[in-house]
Amino acid sequence: MPNSAAAALKNGLLLMRPAAVIASSVVIIFSGVYPLFADPAVPTDRVLTAAALLLVGCLLIHGLLTHALNDYTDYRSGTDERSPALLSGGSRVIQNGRISPEALGRFGFGLTAVLLIGAGVLAAMGQIRLAVLLVIGIWGAVSYSAAPLRLSYVPFAGEWLSTFPSTFALGLGGAWLLLDDLPLWAVQNAWINAMYCISWVMVHHIPDLEADRGASPVKRTSVVWAADRFGPAFARLPAVVYFALIGVSALWFAGTGRTLAAGIVLAAAALSVYWLARVDVQDAAAVTACEKKMLLTAMILAIGLGIFH
């Protein structure tokens, strides 16, 4: 393989941050698609095709587009320069001189244009649902980081208006593409997995608290908002509230007969709150260790909900 191709592949993998994509996207697809293999009304080849399309979409959007635009925006605001860069601080492809800021910006906006054209082609071919899923994913990536919206810089907006719709649609995607009516298990799984995603993203922002405060413009995440309003110890507050909502959702699962799934949901929420309550939010290494446990929990949770549907 030529050196340029090898370098491009390595840069792409660094930019993609595979661990985060697997924990926040790939397992969400599994959670929403695996139960469909047990549905005799849906041919296996159609399930595999839907899963493959969702996987390609999540790698392009959640892996490359989201991180390219986020790295570009956070470089320009200066927050990544000040980040402790353990799991936070972006992919570091700019800081390590692997890709120039201008090239990364061109890549991100160019990929946005290509994907929008792809969505238009799909719509013209009558693949409306697939086109809608693609547009929701593009919206999540672009609105989260790119000006003028840059919703990740606005308290509560980034997670609720960008990340949640994108991950929730990804979780529902398989059932929506293949079934006439959305089954309750699909909605429940998509809800929990999307909620857990935005919860650990809030933990992900904790080590960046001072870097985000020092950015220009200030990256006023929900974590920064909580710490500024209530004190540094409350940087964990947004994540705790979101984990609590997940725990309460276990009642919904139990009420619909999904007792084992309810137990998995409750255990994941309780463990996450326990870990977060004990961590020193001013110790970046400790928060990173906590986040790693949450990434593993996100995977177990999504897989468990898919199996015990």
N, C-alpha and C positions, 0 to 999 in steps of 0.2 A: 504494500500500500504506500503510495507517495507520502512524503512527510507532510505536505499541506493537507491531504485528506485525513491523515492520522491526527494532526493537530486540530482540525475542524471537528472530528469525532470526539476527541478528548474535551475540547471546549464545550461541545454540545452536552456532554454528560455532566461536566462540572456545572454548567448553567442550569441543567434540568433538576439537579439535586434529587437523585432517584429515591433516596430514603423517604423524603417528604412526599414525593409523588405517589409512591407505593402506599404509604400510610394514609394519605388524604384523598386519593383518587382511585387507584387500581383496586383496592379492597372494597371501595364503595361500589364499583362496577360489579364485583363478585357478589356483594350483598344483595344487589338488585336483580342479578341475572341468574345466579345459581338455582333459586327455586323454580325458575321457568323450565329447567331441564326435567322437572318432575311433572310438568303439565302435559298430559297426553294430547291436548289440542294444539300444542305448538311444536312443529317439527324441530328436531335437534339442530339441523343445519341452519335454520333461521335464527335460533338462539345463538349459535356460534358466530353467525354473521353479525348480528346485533352487538354481541360482546366485542368482536374485533373492531367494529366501527367506533364504538365508545372508547375502546382502548387507544386507537389511533388519535381520536379527538382529544382525549385527556393528555396524551403525551405531547401533542402539538400545542394545546392551549394551557393546561395546568402546568406542564413541564417547561416548555420553551417560551411561549408568549408571555405568560404571567411573570416569569422570572426575568425575562429580557427587559420588559417594560419597568418592572420593579427595581431591578439593578440600575437601569439607566436613570430613572427618576430619583432614586435614593443617592446615586452618585452626584447628581446635579445639586441636590439639596444639602449634601455633605453629611448626612446621617451615617452612611456606611463607613465613612472615613473614621468616625469616632466610635464605631461599634466594637464591642469586645470580640466579635467574629468567632464565636464558638459554633453554635448552630445558627446564630443570627448574623447580621451584617452582609447578607446577600451571598452570592456564589463566589465573590472575590475575583471574578475573571477580569474585571477592570483594574482592580487594585494590584493584581499580580502581573499586569501587563500582557495578558493573553489576548484581550480584545479591547480595542479603543472605545471610549464612550460613544463616539460618533458612529462607529461601525455597529455597535450594539443597538443604538437608537434606530439606525436604518434597518437593521434586521427585524427589530420588534414591530416597527410601523409597516415595514414591507410585508411581514407575515400576517399582520392584521388585514392588510388589503387583499392578500391572496385568499385568506380564509373567508372574508366577506364576499369575494367573488365566488368562491366555492359554495357559500350558502345561497347566493343568487342562482347559481346553476342548479343546485339541488331543488330549489323552489320551482324553477322553470320546468324541471323534470317531473314535478308532482310529488317530490319527496318533502312535503311540507313539514312533517314532524321532525325529520332529521335536520332540516334547515333551521327550524326553531331552536332545537337543542344546540346547534352550532352557534347561532346568534347569541343565545344566553351565555354560552361559554366565552365568546368574544367580549360581550358586555362585561362579564365579571373581571376579565383580565385587564381590559382597557380602562374601565371606570375606576378600578382599584388604584391604578398607578399613574395613568397618563393625564396630563393637563388637558383641559381645564378642570375636569372633575376631581381627579386625584383623591378619591374617597378614603383611601387608607390614612390620609392626613386629617381626617375629620372624625371626631369621636362617634362611635357606634355605626357610622355610615359604611365604613369599609367592610366590616363583617356582615352587616345585615343587607346592604344594597348590592354588594359585589360578590363576596365569598359565599354567603349562604345560598343565594339563588343558583349560582353556578354548580355548587356541590349537590344541592337538593335535586336539580334537574338531572345531573349525572346519575344520581341514585335511582331516580324514577325512569331514566331513559330506556332501559331494557323493556320494562313492562309497558311503557307508553308506545314504543315502537311496534310491539308484537301483539298487544291485547287491545280489545275494544274498550274495556273498562279497567280502570286502575284498581287492583286488589288492595285491601287494607294493609296487608303485610308490606307491600311495596312502599306505600306512603309512610308507614311507621319506620321502616328501615331507613328510608331516605331522610326522614326528619332527624332521627337519632344520629346517623352518621354525619350529616351536615352540621348538626349542633356540636358534636364532639370536635369536628374540624375547626369551627370558629373558636371553640373553647381553648384548644391547645395553641391556636394561633395567638390568642391573648397571652398565654404563657410565653410563647416565642418572643413577644414584644417586651417582656419584662427586662431582660438584660440590656435592651436598647433604650431604656428610659432616658438616660442623660444624653445619649447621642441624638435621640429624637427631639428632645428639648432644644438642643443646640443647632438643629438643622435650620436651613433658610429656604423656604418657609418652614416653620416649626411643624414637625410631624406629630400632630396632636392626636395620637391614637386614644382609644378608650382607656388604655393603661396609663398614659400620660395624664389624661383627664382625671382619673380616679386618684392618682398620686398627688396631683396638684390640689385637688379639692379636699381630700381627706388625710393626706400624709403618705409618706413612702411605703409604709406597710400595706396600704390599701391598693398598691399596684396589682395585687392578685385579685381584687374585687370583681372585675368583669368576668374573669375565668370562673371564679367561684359561683357567681350568679348563673352562668351558663351551665356549669356542671350540675347545679341544683335543679335547673329546669329539666335536664336529662334525667335526674333521679326521680323527679315528680312524674315524668313521662312513663315510668315503670308501671304506674297505676293504670294508665291507658292500655298498656300491653296486657296486664293481668286481667283487666276488665273485658278484654276480647279473647280470652282463653290462651294467650301466649305466656303461660306462667314461667317456663324455663327462660324464654327470651327476656321477660321482665326481670328475672333474677340476674341475668347477665348485664342488663342495662343498669340496674341498681348497684351491682358490685363495681362496675366500671366508674360510675359517678362517685360512689363513696370512696373508692381508692384514690381517685384523682383529687378529690377535695382534701383527703387526709395527707397525701403527698404535698399538695400545695400549701396547706396550713402549716406544715412543719418546715418548709424551706425558707432560707434567708433570702429574701428578694433582692438584697444588695450584693449577693454572692453569685456572680454570673456563672461560675462553674457548677454551683449547686442547682441553680435554676435549669441549666442545660441538662444535668443528670436527671432532673425531674421531668423535663420535656422528653427525654429519650424513653423514659418509662411510659409516658403518655402516648408516644408514637406507637410503641408496642401494644399498648392497651387499645388504641384505635383500630389496629389490625385485628386483634383478637375479637373485639366487639363487632366489627363489620362482618367478619367471617362467621362468628357465632350466630348473628342475626340471620345471615343467609342460610345457614344450615338448619337452624331451628325456627323455621318460618311458619 
